[in-house]
Amino acid sequence: MINLYTSHPTSSFTFYPDLPNSASGSEYQLDLSSDLDRSTYTVENLNRLNTNTPNSFSQVVVLQAYSGSGVPPYDGQYTATLKQGLETKLQWGNTHRLFGTLHKKWSYVRDFYGQAIGTDRAYVHGTNLQSIDTYTTSNENGAYTTYND
């Protein structure tokens, strides 16, 4: 079980891949699918902490996720798929991405090319609380109108 924390700057976890993986020149990406509503999240920029060369006896991968790298903000259980591959910078005019679908600066947009090397369960320790506005002054009178059709 992978545990990810949204309130901590980093979350470290171990992963035992189903397929052999190599230690050199690879990058990792974690795809999370919510078990509640099937929404998907992608945790990018995973940092590999162990530097040993995997062999047939030790395939463990120790990774670290940063809280701002796509970890979902919501508490719950997820299905995690670890991918290993290479990340490439996109070039304007040579991509299938639509302008309106990007929520990052163009210089940070990347595509990941690789294969899934295993799946596991994940639990994200986040929050499901809605933000509540509090009004502390004495002049916070308001009115509203309800319309019925």
Buried (B, 14 or more C-beta within 10 A) or exposed (E): EBEBBBEEEEBBBEBEBEEEBEEEEBBBBBBBBBEEEEEEBBBBBBBBEEEEEBEEEEBEBBBBBBBEBBBBEBBBEBBBBBBBBEBEEBEEEEEEEEEEEEEEEEEEBBEBEBEBBBBBEBBBBBEEEEEEEEEEEEEEEEEEEEEEE
